[in-house]
Amino acid sequence: MAMDHGTIEGRLETISQHGTYQVKVYDPLSDRGVLCDVPPEVQAQALAAFGKRVAVTGTIRYHRTGKPISVAVESMRVLGDRHLPRFTDVCGMLAGK
């Protein structure tokens, strides 16, 4: 299993305090959740970020296929709530090209 330092972005949709404090951040494109182990100093921030887009930075463990499995969180920041454009939104822009 490969590990690297990096950042995962997505919507924080799951919080668990059973044993250790963990959250799940879901990628909006794949709808896959990445389990995040949250240290005590980031827990209040994670709770306040529930339902919002976040970027979690730390040591990421990857599956052999290259998909992230989990993050040992060092820091978290809330991102703006931007929405990806739909195909029909960009079709008109491309028609004149």
Order of alpha helices (4+ residues) and beta strands (2+ residues): beta-beta-beta-alpha-beta-beta-alpha
